């Protein structure tokens, strides 16, 4: 099967949100939370709080039993969600509730196996019906994702693939061609988690993606302060934040995550 290239006539809600953020601010703030942590309703409330306090695009993570790319904070949260009885259908419940409350695009970040087990076409259909914007798929590459590319075209969903500093120019061109919404630019090799210094390779990688034709490149892994958000937005279209939000939710609930969102959103101001 030959996978389709991105249909650039399809309006991407995520790309539109990123473009809107660039009009009067430095760029977009993208926030990640796992569904079902510490329980389903609180995860919904926390996501709504992010959207109401400066986050332009939401990423909802699917708890997974073997989260190989996630650091300790997110691993602990996803294990809690699984222990509390998380089921994949909860993702669609959460998206519907969030979209009823705020007009912010919601991406789902998931390892590929849960989608495969659920059924690619069924997952895409249910995601679109719930109001979801698309998927971030960290463990599949565009050349191995023909079924998802086809399903995303049928349902008008964004598809976000990852680019790493070790990616070849050929790979970056393929990622750019097949992604819709943005290219997830991994700032450093390794697992997620806050770091004092972002890897300088991120800036070089975004430049390489621009050369490959990427219109929207957002940087994630390691961003935890407003200063880091500001630094990333000097060269990228969006800053992706996860672990610091999850930690705030774990330590202080929705009020704490609200304050952290406001603080980080200050980094997007001109």
SEFIBA-894551 format. One line per 8 residues: their letters; for each residue x, y, z negated of N, C-alpha, C. Coordinates in Angstrom, 2 decimals. Example, Ala and Ser with C-alpha at 12.3 -4.5 7.8 and 13.67 -1.06 7.14 Angstrom:
% residues 2
as	13.19 -5.69 -7.80 12.30 -4.50 -7.80 13.20 -3.30 -7.80; 12.85 -2.25 -7.08 13.67 -1.06 -7.14 12.90 0.03 -7.87 $
% end
This chain:
% residues 270
xxxxxxxx	0.84 -1.18 0.00 0.00 0.00 0.00 0.89 1.25 0.00; 0.56 2.21 0.84 1.29 3.46 0.87 0.57 4.46 -0.01; 1.28 4.98 -1.01 0.66 5.92 -1.94 0.47 7.27 -1.29; -0.64 7.95 -1.60 -0.90 9.26 -1.01 -0.02 10.33 -1.63; 0.33 11.33 -0.87 0.99 12.50 -1.43 -0.06 13.34 -2.13; 0.40 14.31 -2.89 -0.54 15.19 -3.58 -1.39 15.94 -2.58; -2.69 15.98 -2.85 -3.60 16.80 -2.06 -3.57 18.21 -2.61; -2.84 19.09 -1.96 -2.66 20.44 -2.48 -3.91 21.29 -2.34 $
xxxxxxxx	-4.97 20.76 -1.68 -6.23 21.49 -1.60 -7.07 21.30 -2.86; -6.76 20.28 -3.65 -7.47 20.04 -4.90 -7.04 21.07 -5.94; -8.01 21.72 -6.56 -7.70 22.72 -7.58 -7.36 22.01 -8.87; -6.16 22.25 -9.37 -5.73 21.64 -10.62 -6.08 22.55 -11.79; -6.90 22.07 -12.73 -7.22 22.91 -13.89 -6.00 23.21 -14.74; -5.07 22.28 -14.78 -3.86 22.50 -15.57 -2.97 23.56 -14.92; -2.75 23.43 -13.61 -1.95 24.43 -12.91 -2.61 25.80 -12.99; -3.93 25.84 -12.92 -4.64 27.12 -13.03 -4.43 27.75 -14.40 $
xxxxxxxx	-4.45 26.93 -15.45 -4.22 27.44 -16.81 -2.80 27.95 -16.97; -1.85 27.26 -16.37 -0.45 27.69 -16.44 -0.27 29.02 -15.69; -0.90 29.13 -14.52 -0.83 30.37 -13.75 -1.44 31.53 -14.53; -2.57 31.28 -15.18 -3.23 32.32 -15.95 -2.36 32.79 -17.11; -1.65 31.86 -17.73 -0.78 32.21 -18.85 0.39 33.09 -18.41; 0.77 32.96 -17.15 1.92 33.73 -16.65 1.54 35.15 -16.26; 0.26 35.46 -16.22 -0.17 36.78 -15.78 0.24 37.86 -16.76; -0.05 37.65 -18.04 0.26 38.70 -19.02 1.14 38.20 -20.17 $
xxxxxxxx	1.62 36.97 -20.04 2.53 36.42 -21.05 3.72 35.79 -20.33; 4.63 35.24 -21.09 5.82 34.63 -20.50 5.50 33.33 -19.77; 4.48 32.62 -20.24 4.13 31.33 -19.68 3.21 30.58 -20.62; 3.06 29.29 -20.39 2.06 28.50 -21.10 2.65 27.76 -22.29; 1.81 27.58 -23.30 2.12 26.73 -24.44 1.24 25.49 -24.33; 1.87 24.33 -24.33 1.17 23.06 -24.18 1.35 22.27 -25.47; 0.24 21.83 -26.04 0.31 21.18 -27.35 -0.16 19.74 -27.34; 0.59 18.89 -28.01 0.31 17.45 -28.08 -0.19 17.05 -29.46 $
xxxxxxxx	-1.20 16.17 -29.48 -1.65 15.52 -30.70 -2.13 14.11 -30.36; -1.88 13.14 -31.23 -2.43 11.80 -31.00 -3.90 11.74 -31.39; -4.69 11.07 -30.58 -6.11 10.88 -30.90 -6.22 9.95 -32.11; -7.12 10.31 -33.03 -7.38 9.42 -34.16 -6.51 9.63 -35.37; -5.65 10.65 -35.35 -4.80 10.93 -36.52 -5.21 12.23 -37.18; -5.41 12.25 -38.47 -5.41 11.10 -39.39 -6.69 10.28 -39.30; -7.69 10.83 -38.61 -8.93 10.13 -38.27 -9.47 10.81 -37.02; -10.46 10.23 -36.39 -10.92 10.74 -35.10 -11.44 12.16 -35.20 $
xxxxxxxx	-12.31 12.45 -36.16 -12.89 13.79 -36.23 -11.85 14.84 -36.53; -10.92 14.53 -37.43 -9.88 15.52 -37.74 -8.99 15.77 -36.53; -8.71 14.74 -35.75 -7.89 14.94 -34.55 -8.61 15.84 -33.55; -9.92 15.71 -33.46 -10.72 16.59 -32.60 -10.68 18.02 -33.11; -10.90 18.19 -34.41 -10.87 19.52 -35.01 -9.50 20.19 -34.84; -8.44 19.39 -34.97 -7.09 19.93 -34.84 -6.82 20.37 -33.41; -7.27 19.59 -32.44 -7.09 19.97 -31.03 -7.84 21.25 -30.71; -9.05 21.37 -31.21 -9.82 22.60 -31.00 -9.11 23.79 -31.63 $
xxxxxxxx	-8.54 23.59 -32.81 -7.80 24.66 -33.48 -6.60 25.10 -32.65; -5.90 24.16 -32.03 -4.78 24.52 -31.16 -5.27 25.40 -30.02; -6.36 24.97 -29.38 -6.88 25.72 -28.24 -7.35 27.11 -28.62; -7.82 27.26 -29.84 -8.33 28.56 -30.30 -7.23 29.47 -30.82; -6.00 28.96 -30.88 -4.91 29.74 -31.47 -3.66 29.76 -30.60; -3.87 29.82 -29.29 -2.76 30.11 -28.39 -2.26 29.00 -27.52; -2.80 27.79 -27.66 -2.37 26.67 -26.80 -3.20 26.68 -25.52; -2.52 26.65 -24.38 -3.18 26.78 -23.08 -3.62 25.46 -22.47 $
xxxxxxxx	-2.90 24.39 -22.77 -3.20 23.06 -22.26 -3.02 22.08 -23.40; -3.95 21.15 -23.55 -3.86 20.13 -24.59 -3.40 18.81 -24.00; -2.55 18.12 -24.75 -2.17 16.74 -24.45 -2.70 15.87 -25.58; -3.53 14.91 -25.26 -3.99 13.95 -26.26 -3.26 12.64 -26.05; -2.54 12.21 -27.07 -1.78 10.98 -26.97 -2.61 9.77 -27.33; -2.42 8.70 -26.58 -3.07 7.42 -26.88 -2.18 6.64 -27.83; -2.63 6.36 -29.05 -1.82 5.55 -29.97 -1.48 4.20 -29.34; -0.23 3.80 -29.54 0.27 2.59 -28.87 1.15 1.83 -29.85 $
xxxxxxxx	1.09 0.52 -29.78 1.78 -0.31 -30.78 3.29 -0.34 -30.61; 3.81 0.08 -29.45 5.25 0.06 -29.21 5.67 1.37 -28.55; 5.61 2.49 -29.31 5.85 3.82 -28.74 7.34 4.10 -28.55; 7.92 3.56 -27.50 9.38 3.59 -27.34 9.95 4.97 -27.10; 9.15 5.92 -26.62 9.66 7.26 -26.34 9.41 8.24 -27.49; 8.70 7.81 -28.51 8.28 8.73 -29.55 9.20 8.67 -30.77; 9.40 9.84 -31.37 10.19 9.92 -32.58 9.41 9.51 -33.81; 10.05 9.62 -34.97 9.48 9.08 -36.20 8.16 9.72 -36.58 $
xxxxxxxx	8.04 11.03 -36.40 6.81 11.73 -36.80 5.61 11.23 -36.00; 5.76 11.14 -34.69 4.66 10.71 -33.84 4.41 9.21 -34.00; 5.47 8.43 -34.16 5.29 7.00 -34.40 4.44 6.76 -35.64; 4.75 7.46 -36.71 4.00 7.28 -37.96 2.54 7.66 -37.78; 2.30 8.75 -37.05 0.92 9.19 -36.82 0.14 8.18 -35.99; 0.76 7.66 -34.96 0.05 6.70 -34.11 -0.21 5.39 -34.85; 0.72 4.99 -35.71 0.49 3.78 -36.51 -0.69 3.98 -37.46; -0.80 5.19 -38.02 -1.93 5.50 -38.89 -3.23 5.43 -38.11 $
xxxxxxxx	-3.24 6.01 -36.90 -4.45 5.99 -36.08 -4.87 4.56 -35.75; -3.91 3.72 -35.41 -4.23 2.32 -35.11 -4.77 1.61 -36.35; -4.16 1.88 -37.49 -4.61 1.25 -38.73 -6.02 1.69 -39.11; -6.37 2.93 -38.70 -7.70 3.46 -39.00 -8.76 2.97 -38.01; -8.34 2.16 -37.03 -9.30 1.54 -36.14 -9.45 2.21 -34.78; -8.44 2.97 -34.35 -8.51 3.62 -33.05 -8.83 2.61 -31.94; -9.71 3.02 -31.04 -10.03 2.26 -29.84 -9.91 3.18 -28.64; -9.57 2.65 -27.49 -9.31 3.48 -26.33 -10.50 4.37 -25.97 $
xxxxxxxx	-11.69 3.87 -26.19 -12.87 4.69 -25.89 -12.92 5.97 -26.72; -12.20 5.99 -27.85 -12.17 7.19 -28.68 -11.55 8.37 -27.93; -10.67 8.08 -26.97 -10.06 9.15 -26.18 -11.14 9.94 -25.45; -12.09 9.25 -24.85 -13.14 9.91 -24.08 -14.11 10.65 -25.00; -14.36 10.07 -26.17 -15.19 10.76 -27.17 -14.54 12.07 -27.59; -13.23 12.01 -27.84 -12.51 13.20 -28.27 -12.51 14.28 -27.19; -12.25 13.89 -25.96 -12.21 14.86 -24.86 -13.56 15.54 -24.70; -14.62 14.78 -24.72 -15.96 15.35 -24.57 -16.24 16.38 -25.66 $
xxxxxxxx	-15.88 16.05 -26.90 -16.13 16.97 -28.02 -15.27 18.23 -27.90; -14.02 18.06 -27.50 -13.13 19.21 -27.37 -13.60 20.13 -26.25; -13.94 19.54 -25.12 -14.36 20.34 -23.97 -15.70 21.03 -24.22; -16.52 20.49 -25.10 -17.77 21.15 -25.46 -17.52 22.39 -26.31; -16.35 22.42 -26.96 -16.05 23.53 -27.88 -15.15 24.58 -27.28; -14.22 24.20 -26.41 -13.24 25.15 -25.87 -13.01 24.88 -24.39; -12.73 25.96 -23.65 -12.49 25.84 -22.22 -10.98 25.76 -21.96; -10.39 24.66 -22.37 -8.96 24.42 -22.20 -8.80 23.04 -21.56 $
xxxxxxxx	-7.99 22.91 -20.50 -7.82 21.60 -19.88 -7.16 20.60 -20.82; -7.61 19.36 -20.75 -7.12 18.30 -21.63 -6.51 17.19 -20.79; -5.22 16.98 -20.95 -4.52 15.85 -20.35 -4.42 14.72 -21.37; -4.38 13.51 -20.89 -4.13 12.35 -21.74 -2.70 11.88 -21.47; -1.92 11.73 -22.53 -0.58 11.18 -22.40 -0.61 9.73 -22.89; -0.26 8.82 -21.99 -0.38 7.41 -22.35 0.66 6.55 -21.66; 1.10 5.54 -22.36 1.84 4.47 -21.70 0.88 3.77 -20.76; 1.43 3.10 -19.75 0.60 2.60 -18.67 -0.22 1.37 -19.05 $
xxxxxxxx	0.27 0.55 -19.96 -0.41 -0.71 -20.25 -1.86 -0.53 -20.70; -2.18 0.43 -21.58 -3.59 0.59 -21.96 -4.49 0.91 -20.77; -4.01 1.71 -19.84 -4.80 2.04 -18.66 -5.00 0.80 -17.80; -3.94 0.03 -17.65 -4.00 -1.19 -16.84 -4.99 -2.18 -17.44; -4.94 -2.34 -18.76 -5.84 -3.27 -19.42 -7.29 -2.80 -19.35; -7.51 -1.51 -19.42 -8.85 -0.94 -19.35 -9.41 -1.03 -17.94; -8.50 -0.95 -16.96 -8.88 -0.90 -15.55 -8.62 0.50 -15.02; -7.74 0.62 -14.02 -7.32 1.93 -13.55 -8.50 2.75 -13.04 $
xxxxxxxx	-9.32 2.16 -12.21 -10.47 2.88 -11.65 -11.47 3.25 -12.75; -11.72 2.32 -13.64 -12.66 2.58 -14.74 -12.13 3.69 -15.64; -10.83 3.66 -15.93 -10.24 4.68 -16.79 -10.36 6.05 -16.13; -10.02 6.13 -14.84 -10.09 7.40 -14.12 -11.52 7.93 -14.10; -12.48 7.05 -13.86 -13.89 7.46 -13.82 -14.35 7.98 -15.17; -14.02 7.24 -16.24 -14.45 7.66 -17.58 -13.74 8.92 -18.03; -12.49 9.07 -17.63 -11.73 10.28 -17.98 -12.36 11.51 -17.32; -12.67 11.40 -16.04 -13.30 12.51 -15.33 -14.67 12.83 -15.91 $
xxxxxxxx	-15.43 11.79 -16.23 -16.78 12.00 -16.78 -16.73 12.70 -18.13; -15.70 12.45 -18.90 -15.55 13.08 -20.21 -15.08 14.53 -20.12; -14.61 14.93 -18.94 -14.10 16.29 -18.78 -12.59 16.39 -18.86; -11.90 15.25 -18.82 -10.44 15.26 -18.87 -9.84 15.78 -17.57; -8.64 16.32 -17.68 -7.97 16.92 -16.51 -7.08 15.94 -15.78; -6.55 14.93 -16.47 -5.65 13.98 -15.82 -4.79 13.26 -16.82; -3.71 12.65 -16.31 -2.83 11.84 -17.14 -1.38 12.29 -17.05; -0.69 12.17 -18.18 0.77 12.18 -18.22 1.18 10.73 -18.46 $
xxxxxxxx	2.03 10.20 -17.58 2.36 8.77 -17.63 3.88 8.62 -17.75; 4.41 8.55 -18.97 5.86 8.56 -19.15 6.58 7.30 -18.70; 5.89 6.17 -18.59 6.62 4.94 -18.31 6.30 4.34 -16.95; 5.69 5.11 -16.04 5.60 4.66 -14.66 6.16 5.75 -13.75; 6.76 5.31 -12.67 7.32 6.23 -11.69 6.36 6.37 -10.51; 6.43 7.45 -9.77 5.47 7.67 -8.68 5.45 6.55 -7.65; 6.59 5.94 -7.40 6.63 4.88 -6.39 6.02 3.58 -6.89; 5.73 3.49 -8.19 5.11 2.30 -8.75 3.67 2.56 -9.20 $
xxxxxxxx	3.11 3.70 -8.79 1.82 4.13 -9.32 0.76 4.30 -8.25; 0.80 3.46 -7.21 -0.12 3.63 -6.08 -1.58 3.57 -6.51; -1.92 2.62 -7.41 -3.31 2.50 -7.85 -3.78 3.77 -8.55; -2.90 4.33 -9.39 -3.26 5.55 -10.11 -3.33 6.75 -9.16; -2.43 6.83 -8.21 -2.48 7.91 -7.24 -3.79 7.88 -6.46; -4.20 6.70 -6.05 -5.46 6.56 -5.32 -6.65 6.96 -6.19; -6.68 6.45 -7.43 -7.80 6.73 -8.33 -7.86 8.22 -8.68; -6.70 8.83 -8.89 -6.67 10.25 -9.23 -7.19 11.11 -8.08 $
xxxxxxxx	-6.90 10.69 -6.85 -7.44 11.41 -5.69 -8.96 11.31 -5.65; -9.47 10.12 -5.90 -10.93 9.92 -5.83 -11.67 10.74 -6.88; -11.03 10.91 -8.04 -11.73 11.57 -9.15 -11.22 12.98 -9.43; -10.33 13.49 -8.60 -9.86 14.87 -8.74 -9.07 15.12 -10.00; -8.26 14.13 -10.42 -7.51 14.23 -11.66 -6.06 14.62 -11.42; -5.50 15.39 -12.35 -4.08 15.71 -12.30 -3.26 14.49 -12.68; -2.04 14.46 -12.19 -1.11 13.38 -12.54 0.25 14.01 -12.78; 0.75 13.81 -13.97 2.00 14.43 -14.41 3.05 13.34 -14.59 $
xxxxxxxx	4.09 13.39 -13.77 5.20 12.46 -13.89 6.39 13.16 -14.55; 7.30 12.35 -15.07 8.45 12.89 -15.80 9.67 13.00 -14.92; 10.47 14.03 -15.17 11.78 14.20 -14.55 12.81 14.34 -15.66; 13.93 13.66 -15.51 14.99 13.68 -16.52 16.28 14.23 -15.92; 17.20 14.70 -16.76 18.48 15.21 -16.25 19.24 14.19 -15.41; 18.99 12.90 -15.64 19.69 11.86 -14.90 19.00 11.52 -13.56; 17.85 12.12 -13.28 17.13 11.82 -12.04 17.91 12.28 -10.82; 17.93 11.46 -9.78 18.58 11.83 -8.53 17.76 12.89 -7.81 $
xxxxxxxx	18.37 13.58 -6.85 17.64 14.56 -6.05 16.49 13.89 -5.31; 16.71 12.68 -4.82 15.66 11.95 -4.12 14.48 11.68 -5.05; 14.79 11.26 -6.28 13.73 11.00 -7.26 12.98 12.28 -7.60; 13.69 13.39 -7.76 13.03 14.65 -8.09 12.09 15.09 -6.97; 12.48 14.86 -5.74 11.62 15.21 -4.61 10.35 14.38 -4.63; 10.48 13.08 -4.96 9.32 12.21 -5.02 8.40 12.61 -6.17; 8.97 12.89 -7.33 8.19 13.32 -8.49 7.43 14.60 -8.16; 8.11 15.54 -7.54 7.49 16.82 -7.17 6.34 16.60 -6.20 $
xxxxxxxx	6.55 15.75 -5.22 5.53 15.50 -4.20 4.29 14.85 -4.78; 4.48 13.91 -5.70 3.37 13.11 -6.19 2.69 13.70 -7.44; 3.34 14.62 -8.11 2.73 15.22 -9.30 1.68 16.26 -8.92; 0.69 16.43 -9.80 -0.27 17.52 -9.65 -0.58 18.04 -11.05; -0.49 19.34 -11.23 -0.64 19.95 -12.54 0.68 20.59 -12.93; 1.67 19.76 -13.22 3.05 20.20 -13.42 3.95 18.98 -13.44; 5.24 19.23 -13.38 6.23 18.18 -13.60 6.70 18.30 -15.04; 6.65 17.18 -15.76 7.09 17.15 -17.16 8.61 17.02 -17.16 $
xxxxxxxx	9.27 18.09 -17.58 10.73 18.17 -17.52 11.29 17.81 -18.89; 11.93 16.67 -18.97 12.48 16.18 -20.24 13.76 16.95 -20.54; 13.79 17.66 -21.65 14.89 18.57 -21.93 16.17 17.86 -22.34; 16.04 16.65 -22.83 17.22 15.94 -23.29 16.94 14.45 -23.24; 17.96 13.65 -23.10 17.76 12.21 -23.10 17.53 11.74 -24.53; 16.56 10.88 -24.73 16.31 10.36 -26.07 14.83 10.47 -26.42; 14.50 10.20 -27.68 13.11 10.20 -28.13 12.67 11.60 -28.50; 11.35 11.75 -28.70 10.80 13.04 -29.05 11.18 13.40 -30.48 $
xxxxxxxx	11.10 14.69 -30.79 11.39 15.17 -32.13 12.03 16.54 -32.08; 11.85 17.32 -33.15 12.39 18.67 -33.18 13.91 18.64 -33.23; 14.52 19.58 -32.52 15.97 19.72 -32.53 16.32 21.20 -32.67; 17.45 21.50 -33.28 17.84 22.89 -33.45 18.23 23.52 -32.12; 18.81 22.77 -31.24 19.26 23.32 -29.96 18.70 22.49 -28.82; 18.04 23.18 -27.89 17.56 22.47 -26.71 18.73 22.17 -25.79; 18.66 21.04 -25.15 19.71 20.63 -24.23 19.78 21.61 -23.06; 20.97 22.12 -22.80 21.15 23.06 -21.69 20.83 22.41 -20.35 $
xxxxxxxx	20.81 21.08 -20.32 20.49 20.39 -19.07 19.07 20.70 -18.59; 18.20 21.13 -19.50 16.82 21.42 -19.11 16.77 22.54 -18.08; 17.53 23.60 -18.32 17.52 24.74 -17.39 18.03 24.31 -16.01; 19.09 23.51 -15.99 19.61 23.02 -14.72 18.59 22.14 -14.02; 17.91 21.30 -14.79 16.92 20.40 -14.22 15.75 21.16 -13.61; 15.28 22.19 -14.31 14.19 23.00 -13.75 14.62 23.64 -12.44; 15.87 24.11 -12.38 16.38 24.66 -11.13 16.39 23.65 -10.00; 16.77 22.43 -10.32 16.76 21.36 -9.31 15.33 21.05 -8.86 $
xxxxxxxx	14.39 21.09 -9.79 13.00 20.85 -9.42 12.46 21.97 -8.53; 12.86 23.20 -8.81 12.44 24.32 -7.94 12.97 24.09 -6.52; 14.21 23.66 -6.44 14.79 23.37 -5.13 14.01 22.27 -4.42; 13.51 21.31 -5.20 12.74 20.20 -4.63 11.31 20.61 -4.27; 10.92 21.83 -4.66 9.61 22.34 -4.29 8.58 22.37 -5.40; 8.99 22.10 -6.64 8.03 22.10 -7.75 7.50 23.51 -8.01; 6.18 23.64 -8.07 5.56 24.93 -8.35 5.39 25.16 -9.84; 5.24 24.09 -10.60 5.05 24.19 -12.04 5.93 23.16 -12.74 $
xxxxxxxx	6.88 23.63 -13.51 7.76 22.75 -14.29 7.68 23.17 -15.74; 7.31 22.23 -16.60 7.17 22.51 -18.03 8.15 21.63 -18.81; 8.73 22.19 -19.84 9.81 21.52 -20.57 9.30 21.01 -21.91; 9.60 19.75 -22.19 9.21 19.16 -23.47 10.33 18.35 -24.08; 10.12 17.97 -25.30 11.01 17.19 -26.17 12.04 18.10 -26.83; 11.78 18.39 -28.11 12.74 19.14 -28.89 12.34 20.56 -29.24; 11.18 21.04 -28.82 10.77 22.43 -29.04 9.96 22.52 -30.33; 10.41 23.39 -31.25 9.74 23.45 -32.54 9.62 24.85 -33.12 $
xxxxxxxx	10.12 25.87 -32.43 10.06 27.24 -32.96 9.61 28.20 -31.87; 9.13 29.37 -32.29 8.73 30.40 -31.33 9.93 30.85 -30.50; 11.10 30.89 -31.12 12.30 31.30 -30.39 12.63 30.30 -29.29; 12.45 29.02 -29.55 12.69 28.00 -28.53 11.64 28.09 -27.42; 10.40 28.36 -27.78 9.36 28.57 -26.76 9.76 29.73 -25.86; 10.17 30.83 -26.46 10.57 32.01 -25.69 11.74 31.70 -24.78; 12.70 30.97 -25.28 13.89 30.62 -24.49 13.52 29.76 -23.30; 12.67 28.76 -23.52 12.26 27.86 -22.43 11.49 28.63 -21.36 $
xxxxxxxx	10.66 29.57 -21.78 9.83 30.30 -20.81 10.62 31.33 -20.02; 11.88 31.47 -20.30 12.73 32.31 -19.45 12.98 31.67 -18.10; 12.86 30.33 -18.04 13.15 29.64 -16.78 12.09 28.61 -16.39; 11.21 28.24 -17.32 10.19 27.23 -17.03 8.80 27.86 -17.11; 7.79 27.14 -16.64 6.43 27.64 -16.61 5.66 27.35 -17.89; 6.13 26.38 -18.65 5.45 26.02 -19.88 6.38 25.35 -20.86; 6.06 25.49 -22.14 6.80 24.83 -23.21 5.87 23.83 -23.88; 6.32 22.58 -23.98 5.51 21.49 -24.52 5.96 21.19 -25.95 $
xxxxxxxx	5.00 21.23 -26.87 5.30 21.05 -28.29 4.47 19.90 -28.84; 5.11 19.01 -29.57 4.39 17.88 -30.12 4.66 17.62 -31.59; 5.89 17.21 -31.91 6.19 16.72 -33.25 5.89 17.73 -34.35; 6.17 19.01 -34.10 5.95 20.02 -35.14 4.46 20.19 -35.42; 3.62 20.02 -34.40 2.17 20.07 -34.61 1.71 18.86 -35.41; 2.21 17.69 -35.06 1.80 16.47 -35.75 2.22 16.51 -37.21; 3.41 17.01 -37.46 3.90 17.11 -38.85 3.05 18.08 -39.65; 2.69 19.22 -39.03 1.85 20.19 -39.72 0.50 19.58 -40.07 $
xxxxxxxx	-0.07 18.83 -39.16 -1.36 18.19 -39.41 -1.23 17.17 -40.53; -0.13 16.42 -40.53 0.09 15.42 -41.57 0.27 16.06 -42.94; 0.98 17.19 -42.96 1.33 17.82 -44.25 0.22 18.71 -44.80; -0.51 19.39 -43.91 -1.45 20.40 -44.40 -2.79 20.46 -43.70; -3.08 19.47 -42.87 -4.37 19.42 -42.22 -4.56 20.51 -41.17; -5.82 20.75 -40.82 -6.15 21.70 -39.76 -5.69 23.13 -40.10; -5.80 23.61 -41.34 -5.30 24.96 -41.63 -3.80 25.10 -41.33; -3.02 24.08 -41.62 -1.58 24.16 -41.38 -1.27 24.16 -39.90 $
xxxxxxxx	-1.96 23.34 -39.13 -1.68 23.28 -37.70 -2.13 24.57 -37.02; -3.15 25.20 -37.56 -3.60 26.49 -37.04 -2.50 27.54 -37.19; -1.89 27.59 -38.34 -0.82 28.56 -38.58 0.39 28.30 -37.69; 0.74 27.03 -37.52 1.88 26.70 -36.66 1.59 27.08 -35.22; 0.37 26.85 -34.76 0.01 27.22 -33.39 0.14 28.71 -33.19; -0.35 29.50 -34.13 -0.23 30.96 -34.02 1.22 31.38 -33.97; 2.03 30.75 -34.81 3.45 31.09 -34.86 4.15 30.79 -33.53; 3.91 29.60 -33.00 4.57 29.22 -31.75 4.04 30.04 -30.57 $
xxxxxx	2.75 30.38 -30.59 2.17 31.16 -29.50 2.82 32.53 -29.41; 3.38 33.02 -30.51 4.07 34.31 -30.48 5.26 34.26 -29.51; 5.80 33.07 -29.29 6.92 32.92 -28.38 6.54 33.10 -26.92; 5.23 33.11 -26.61 4.79 33.30 -25.23 4.58 34.77 -24.89; 4.60 35.64 -25.89 4.34 37.06 -25.64 5.50 37.72 -24.92; 5.17 38.65 -24.07 6.21 39.41 -23.36 6.84 40.43 -24.30 $
% end
